[in-house]
Amino acid sequence: MSETWRESMRAVGPGILFAGAAIGVSHLVQSTRAGAEYGFELLWAVALALLAKYPFFEFAHRYTVAARESLLEGYARLGRWALVLFMLVVLGSAFITMAAVTVVTAGLAGALLGVSASPFVLSLGLLVICLAILLLGQFKLLDNGMKVMVIVLASLTIGGVIVAGVHGAVGAPGHQAPDVWSVGGLTFLLALMGWMPAPLDVGAWSSLWVLEKQKDARVPATLKAARLDFNLGYAATTITAFTFVAFGALVMYGTGTKFADSGVAFSRQLIDMYAGTLGEWSRWAISLVAFITMFSTTITVLDGYARTMAGGLGLLSPARRPWGRKPVAWLMLLLAGFALVIIARLMSTMKALVDFATVLAFLTAPLVAVLNFRVVRLPHVPPQMRPGRVLTALAIAGFLFLVGFGLVWIRVRWLI
């Protein structure tokens, strides 16, 4: 292994954190639902969403290394209006997203440990653990721990799909999937693609994680190293997205089982379905992989939203600079507190909340895409570090896809 390769690998971390944030509700819940309800029919939608969003997530890494500042500071350079619009997107989704990922993770924790406490109590305990890790361990513990979680997750998901494939699909032969081009089908498509692999505003989290990682003098601040880090994380999200669709298609499609609306009930139902089909021996493995998936998401969502809010609100304040560590800690507590309030009051409609948040993420994605496209071409970004023709063409095509599909849904949902 060459020294150059070793140096590049030192930069790996923010991309894995991105994978930890992305591989969660979009994969475990929405991708599994896609496979369970439509079989392998919606693989094209997963692939298109991953391809369409790729350049805009990549721009976040690219800009941070090229400009040596966060994406939020880049938005501020575009104008105060740009940062205000982005922060409205963040504030509109942060608390619902935090509640959704927390309650699903809490349900999985209860199923894994055999605990019968209420969803609120399980969520409270989970958030206390996440806050302790983030506030006491800070970035280094999060960075190192997430690498282990993603490796374990990838190994278990791939192994599980192989076992399910050998076992064979269990659904009724000739089962007909619902019409994907109906109002309900298109709404689910947007919900599936809205967080596939993640909302576009997560690019700001990656940018802040890149800056934090580069505080280590041994980490090379090069575009090559940053792209390697990002591509490894994106590859992990892509592989696991397809495997969870396959899980749903092989284990649940055509069985007639409907998912529960409650996040906790959904979690237990998912584990029971896998164990009942693959054998009771698989219960611990499925419980573990599902919990790792959602725990990694919960902890990175808590960290990412708090850092983004502190950065953006600080830049909008009279001081015009990101807030420091103490405000980040208080924002983590605020996020956790509001998430618990939502869980306590809206527990029975969590699936509807997830669908609302994911559809909103898809409809606001073009706005964030335009901001990222413009930021990476600001005058202070060195010309040699700007996107090339291929990536630019992919970004334009991705933007047209996001706008076009959103308009199709609006027409079908509201105008027909």
C-alpha positions as CSV (number, residue, x, y, z in Angstrom):
1,M,0.0,0.0,0.0
2,S,1.5,3.3,-1.1
3,E,1.9,6.3,1.2
4,T,-0.4,8.3,-1.1
5,W,-3.1,5.7,-0.6
6,R,-2.6,5.7,3.2
7,E,-2.8,9.5,3.2
8,S,-6.1,9.4,1.2
9,M,-7.6,6.9,3.5
10,R,-6.9,9.2,6.5
11,A,-9.5,11.5,4.9
12,V,-12.2,8.8,5.0
13,G,-14.8,9.7,7.6
14,P,-17.3,12.4,6.6
15,G,-18.4,10.2,3.7
16,I,-19.0,7.3,6.1
17,L,-20.9,9.6,8.4
18,F,-23.0,10.6,5.4
19,A,-23.7,6.9,4.8
20,G,-24.7,6.5,8.4
21,A,-27.1,9.3,8.1
22,A,-28.5,8.1,4.8
23,I,-28.9,4.4,5.6
24,G,-31.9,4.7,7.8
25,V,-35.6,5.5,7.2
26,S,-35.0,5.8,3.4
27,H,-33.5,2.3,3.4
28,L,-34.9,0.3,6.3
29,V,-38.5,1.7,6.1
30,Q,-39.1,3.1,2.6
31,S,-37.0,0.7,0.6
32,T,-38.4,-2.3,2.4
33,R,-41.9,-1.0,1.9
34,A,-41.1,-0.6,-1.8
35,G,-40.0,-4.2,-2.1
36,A,-42.9,-5.4,0.0
37,E,-45.6,-3.6,-2.0
38,Y,-44.1,-3.6,-5.5
39,G,-41.5,-6.3,-5.6
40,F,-38.5,-5.4,-7.7
41,E,-40.6,-3.0,-9.8
42,L,-39.3,0.2,-8.2
43,L,-35.6,-0.5,-8.4
44,W,-35.5,2.0,-11.3
45,A,-36.9,4.7,-9.0
46,V,-34.2,4.0,-6.4
47,A,-31.5,4.0,-9.1
48,L,-32.7,7.3,-10.6
49,A,-32.9,9.1,-7.3
50,L,-29.4,8.0,-6.4
51,L,-28.1,9.1,-9.7
52,A,-30.0,12.4,-9.8
53,K,-28.8,13.5,-6.4
54,Y,-25.2,12.3,-6.7
55,P,-23.7,15.5,-8.2
56,F,-25.3,17.8,-5.6
57,F,-24.0,15.8,-2.7
58,E,-20.6,15.6,-4.3
59,F,-20.6,19.4,-4.7
60,A,-20.8,19.8,-1.0
61,H,-17.6,17.8,-0.5
62,R,-16.0,19.5,-3.4
63,Y,-16.8,23.1,-2.4
64,T,-15.6,22.5,1.2
65,V,-12.2,21.3,0.1
66,A,-11.8,23.9,-2.7
67,A,-13.0,26.9,-0.8
68,R,-11.8,25.7,2.7
69,E,-15.1,26.8,4.2
70,S,-18.5,25.2,4.8
71,L,-21.3,25.0,2.3
72,L,-23.3,27.3,4.6
73,E,-20.7,30.0,4.2
74,G,-21.0,29.5,0.4
75,Y,-24.7,30.0,0.6
76,A,-24.0,33.3,2.5
77,R,-21.7,34.4,-0.3
78,L,-24.6,33.9,-2.8
79,G,-26.6,36.3,-0.7
80,R,-28.5,36.4,2.6
81,W,-31.6,35.2,0.7
82,A,-29.9,31.9,-0.2
83,L,-29.0,31.1,3.3
84,V,-32.4,32.1,4.6
85,L,-34.2,29.8,2.1
86,F,-31.9,26.9,3.0
87,M,-32.4,27.4,6.7
88,L,-36.2,27.4,6.2
89,V,-35.9,24.0,4.5
90,V,-33.8,22.8,7.5
91,L,-36.1,24.1,10.2
92,G,-39.1,22.8,8.4
93,S,-37.9,19.2,8.5
94,A,-35.5,18.9,11.4
95,F,-37.9,18.1,14.2
96,I,-40.2,15.7,12.3
97,T,-37.1,13.9,10.9
98,M,-35.6,13.6,14.3
99,A,-38.8,12.2,15.8
100,A,-39.3,9.7,12.9
101,V,-35.8,8.2,13.1
102,T,-35.8,8.1,16.9
103,V,-39.1,6.3,17.3
104,V,-38.2,3.6,14.7
105,T,-34.8,3.1,16.4
106,A,-36.4,2.9,19.8
107,G,-38.8,0.2,18.6
108,L,-35.9,-1.8,17.2
109,A,-33.9,-1.4,20.4
110,G,-36.9,-2.7,22.4
111,A,-37.3,-5.7,20.1
112,L,-33.5,-6.5,20.2
113,L,-33.3,-6.3,24.0
114,G,-36.7,-7.8,24.7
115,V,-37.8,-4.7,26.6
116,S,-41.5,-3.9,26.7
117,A,-41.3,-0.2,27.8
118,S,-43.4,2.4,26.1
119,P,-42.2,4.0,22.8
120,F,-41.7,7.3,24.7
121,V,-39.5,5.8,27.4
122,L,-37.5,3.8,24.8
123,S,-37.0,7.0,22.8
124,L,-36.0,9.0,25.9
125,G,-33.3,6.4,26.8
126,L,-32.0,6.2,23.2
127,L,-31.7,10.0,22.9
128,V,-29.8,10.2,26.3
129,I,-27.3,7.6,25.0
130,C,-26.9,9.5,21.7
131,L,-26.4,12.9,23.5
132,A,-23.9,11.3,25.8
133,I,-21.8,10.0,22.9
134,L,-21.9,13.3,21.0
135,L,-21.4,15.6,24.0
136,L,-18.7,13.6,25.7
137,G,-17.0,11.9,22.8
138,Q,-17.4,14.6,20.3
139,F,-16.4,14.1,16.7
140,K,-13.6,11.6,17.0
141,L,-15.8,8.9,18.7
142,L,-18.6,9.5,16.2
143,D,-16.2,9.3,13.3
144,N,-14.5,6.0,14.4
145,G,-17.7,4.4,15.7
146,M,-19.6,5.0,12.4
147,K,-16.9,3.2,10.3
148,V,-17.4,0.1,12.4
149,M,-21.2,0.3,12.2
150,V,-21.3,0.8,8.4
151,I,-19.0,-2.2,7.9
152,V,-21.1,-4.4,10.1
153,L,-24.3,-3.2,8.5
154,A,-23.1,-3.8,4.9
155,S,-21.9,-7.3,5.8
156,L,-25.2,-8.3,7.5
157,T,-27.4,-6.9,4.8
158,I,-25.6,-8.5,1.9
159,G,-25.5,-11.8,3.8
160,G,-29.2,-11.6,4.6
161,V,-30.2,-11.0,1.0
162,I,-28.1,-14.0,-0.1
163,V,-29.9,-16.2,2.4
164,A,-33.3,-14.8,1.3
165,G,-32.4,-15.3,-2.3
166,V,-31.4,-19.0,-1.7
167,H,-34.6,-19.5,0.2
168,G,-36.7,-18.0,-2.6
169,A,-39.5,-15.5,-2.7
170,V,-42.4,-16.5,-0.4
171,G,-45.2,-14.4,-1.9
172,A,-48.2,-15.8,-3.8
173,P,-47.3,-16.5,-7.5
174,G,-48.8,-14.0,-9.9
175,H,-49.5,-11.4,-7.2
176,Q,-50.3,-8.0,-8.8
177,A,-48.7,-4.9,-7.3
178,P,-50.7,-1.7,-6.9
179,D,-50.7,0.8,-9.7
180,V,-47.6,2.9,-9.2
181,W,-49.0,5.7,-11.5
182,S,-52.1,6.4,-9.3
183,V,-52.2,9.2,-6.8
184,G,-51.2,6.9,-4.0
185,G,-48.5,5.2,-6.0
186,L,-46.9,8.5,-7.1
187,T,-47.1,9.9,-3.6
188,F,-45.2,6.8,-2.4
189,L,-42.7,7.2,-5.2
190,L,-41.9,10.7,-4.0
191,A,-41.7,9.5,-0.4
192,L,-39.3,6.8,-1.5
193,M,-37.1,9.1,-3.6
194,G,-37.3,12.1,-1.2
195,W,-34.9,10.5,1.3
196,M,-33.1,8.3,-1.2
197,P,-30.4,8.2,-0.2
198,A,-31.0,11.3,2.0
199,P,-32.6,14.8,1.7
200,L,-30.3,17.1,-0.2
201,D,-29.8,19.4,2.8
202,V,-27.7,16.6,4.3
203,G,-24.9,17.9,2.0
204,A,-24.4,20.8,4.5
205,W,-23.8,18.2,7.3
206,S,-21.1,16.5,5.1
207,S,-19.5,19.9,4.6
208,L,-19.3,20.6,8.3
209,W,-17.9,17.0,9.0
210,V,-15.2,17.6,6.3
211,L,-14.1,20.8,8.1
212,E,-14.1,19.0,11.4
213,K,-12.1,16.1,10.0
214,Q,-9.5,18.4,8.5
215,K,-8.6,19.8,11.9
216,D,-6.4,16.7,12.0
217,A,-3.1,17.9,10.5
218,R,-2.6,14.4,9.1
219,V,-5.7,14.5,6.9
220,P,-4.9,15.6,3.3
221,A,-7.0,18.6,2.2
222,T,-7.1,17.5,-1.5
223,L,-10.0,17.0,-3.9
224,K,-8.8,13.5,-4.7
225,A,-9.0,12.4,-1.0
226,A,-12.3,14.1,-0.5
227,R,-13.9,12.4,-3.5
228,L,-12.6,9.0,-2.4
229,D,-14.2,9.6,1.0
230,F,-17.5,10.7,-0.5
231,N,-17.6,7.9,-3.2
232,L,-17.0,5.2,-0.6
233,G,-19.9,6.5,1.5
234,Y,-22.2,6.9,-1.5
235,A,-21.4,3.4,-2.7
236,A,-22.4,2.0,0.8
237,T,-25.7,3.8,0.6
238,T,-26.3,2.5,-2.9
239,I,-25.6,-1.1,-2.1
240,T,-27.7,-1.1,1.0
241,A,-30.6,0.6,-0.7
242,F,-30.8,-2.2,-3.3
243,T,-30.4,-4.9,-0.6
244,F,-33.3,-3.6,1.4
245,V,-35.6,-3.5,-1.6
246,A,-34.5,-7.1,-2.3
247,F,-35.3,-8.0,1.4
248,G,-38.9,-6.6,1.0
249,A,-39.4,-8.2,-2.4
250,L,-38.1,-11.7,-1.3
251,V,-39.6,-11.8,2.2
252,M,-42.8,-9.8,2.1
253,Y,-44.1,-9.2,-1.5
254,G,-47.3,-11.0,-2.2
255,T,-47.9,-12.2,1.4
256,G,-50.8,-9.9,2.0
257,T,-49.2,-8.4,5.1
258,K,-49.7,-4.6,5.6
259,F,-47.3,-2.5,7.5
260,A,-48.5,-0.8,10.8
261,D,-48.7,3.0,11.1
262,S,-46.8,3.0,14.4
263,G,-43.0,3.2,14.1
264,V,-42.6,0.7,17.0
265,A,-45.2,-1.7,15.6
266,F,-43.6,-1.5,12.2
267,S,-40.2,-2.3,13.7
268,R,-41.4,-5.4,15.5
269,Q,-43.5,-6.5,12.5
270,L,-40.5,-6.2,10.2
271,I,-38.3,-8.4,12.5
272,D,-41.1,-11.0,12.9
273,M,-41.6,-11.2,9.2
274,Y,-37.9,-11.9,8.6
275,A,-37.6,-14.4,11.4
276,G,-40.8,-16.2,10.4
277,T,-39.6,-16.6,6.8
278,L,-35.9,-17.2,7.2
279,G,-36.1,-19.1,10.5
280,E,-36.0,-18.1,14.2
281,W,-32.2,-18.3,14.1
282,S,-32.2,-15.1,12.0
283,R,-34.1,-13.0,14.5
284,W,-31.0,-11.7,16.3
285,A,-29.2,-10.9,13.0
286,I,-32.1,-9.1,11.5
287,S,-32.7,-7.2,14.8
288,L,-29.0,-6.3,15.0
289,V,-28.7,-5.1,11.4
290,A,-32.0,-3.1,11.7
291,F,-30.9,-1.5,15.0
292,I,-27.4,-0.6,13.7
293,T,-29.0,1.0,10.6
294,M,-31.3,3.2,12.6
295,F,-28.9,3.9,15.5
296,S,-26.3,5.2,13.0
297,T,-29.0,7.4,11.4
298,T,-30.3,8.8,14.8
299,I,-26.9,9.8,16.1
300,T,-25.8,11.4,12.8
301,V,-29.1,13.2,12.3
302,L,-28.9,14.7,15.8
303,D,-25.3,15.8,15.2
304,G,-25.8,17.0,11.6
305,Y,-28.9,19.1,12.2
306,A,-27.4,20.7,15.3
307,R,-24.2,21.6,13.5
308,T,-26.2,22.9,10.5
309,M,-28.5,25.0,12.6
310,A,-25.6,26.4,14.6
311,G,-23.7,27.3,11.5
312,G,-26.6,28.8,9.5
313,L,-28.2,30.7,12.4
314,G,-24.8,32.0,13.4
315,L,-24.1,33.3,9.9
316,L,-27.5,35.0,9.9
317,S,-26.8,36.7,13.3
318,P,-25.2,40.1,13.6
319,A,-21.8,38.5,14.3
320,R,-22.1,36.7,10.9
321,R,-20.0,33.7,12.0
322,P,-21.0,30.1,12.9
323,W,-21.8,29.4,16.5
324,G,-19.4,27.4,18.6
325,R,-19.6,24.1,20.5
326,K,-21.9,25.3,23.4
327,P,-24.7,26.4,21.1
328,V,-24.4,23.1,19.2
329,A,-24.8,21.2,22.4
330,W,-27.9,23.3,23.3
331,L,-29.4,22.8,19.8
332,M,-28.9,19.0,20.3
333,L,-30.9,19.2,23.5
334,L,-33.5,21.3,21.7
335,L,-33.8,18.8,18.9
336,A,-34.1,15.9,21.2
337,G,-36.7,17.6,23.4
338,F,-39.0,18.6,20.5
339,A,-38.6,15.1,19.0
340,L,-39.8,13.6,22.3
341,V,-42.8,16.0,22.2
342,I,-43.7,14.9,18.7
343,I,-43.4,11.2,19.6
344,A,-45.6,11.7,22.7
345,R,-48.4,13.4,20.8
346,L,-48.2,11.9,17.3
347,M,-47.1,8.3,17.9
348,S,-49.9,6.6,16.1
349,T,-49.4,8.6,12.8
350,M,-45.6,8.1,12.5
351,K,-45.8,6.5,9.1
352,A,-47.8,9.4,7.8
353,L,-45.3,11.8,9.3
354,V,-42.5,10.0,7.6
355,D,-44.3,10.1,4.2
356,F,-45.0,13.9,4.7
357,A,-41.3,14.6,5.6
358,T,-40.0,12.6,2.6
359,V,-42.4,14.1,0.1
360,L,-41.4,17.6,1.4
361,A,-37.8,16.7,1.0
362,F,-38.3,15.7,-2.7
363,L,-40.3,18.9,-3.5
364,T,-37.7,21.1,-1.9
365,A,-34.7,19.2,-3.5
366,P,-34.6,21.4,-6.6
367,L,-34.0,24.5,-4.5
368,V,-31.0,23.0,-2.7
369,A,-29.8,21.6,-6.0
370,V,-29.7,25.0,-7.5
371,L,-27.8,26.5,-4.5
372,N,-25.2,23.7,-4.6
373,F,-24.8,24.1,-8.4
374,R,-24.2,27.8,-8.1
375,V,-22.0,27.7,-4.9
376,V,-19.4,25.3,-6.5
377,R,-18.9,27.9,-9.3
378,L,-18.4,31.0,-7.2
379,P,-15.4,33.1,-8.3
380,H,-13.2,32.1,-5.4
381,V,-13.4,28.4,-6.2
382,P,-10.3,27.6,-8.3
383,P,-11.2,26.7,-11.9
384,Q,-9.4,23.4,-11.8
385,M,-11.5,22.3,-8.8
386,R,-14.9,23.1,-10.3
387,P,-17.0,20.2,-11.7
388,G,-16.1,19.0,-15.2
389,R,-18.5,18.6,-18.2
390,V,-19.7,15.1,-17.3
391,L,-20.6,16.0,-13.7
392,T,-22.2,19.3,-14.9
393,A,-24.3,17.5,-17.5
394,L,-25.3,14.9,-14.8
395,A,-26.3,17.7,-12.5
396,I,-28.5,19.4,-15.1
397,A,-30.2,16.1,-15.9
398,G,-30.7,15.4,-12.2
399,F,-32.2,18.8,-11.7
400,L,-34.6,18.3,-14.6
401,F,-35.6,14.9,-13.2
402,L,-36.3,16.4,-9.7
403,V,-38.4,19.2,-11.1
404,G,-40.2,17.2,-13.7
405,F,-41.2,14.4,-11.3
406,G,-42.3,16.9,-8.7
407,L,-44.5,18.6,-11.3
408,V,-46.0,15.3,-12.4
409,W,-47.0,14.5,-8.8
410,I,-48.5,18.0,-8.2
411,R,-50.5,17.6,-11.4
412,V,-51.8,14.2,-10.5
413,R,-52.4,15.0,-6.8
414,W,-53.9,18.5,-7.1
415,L,-54.9,19.3,-10.7
416,I,-56.7,16.1,-11.9
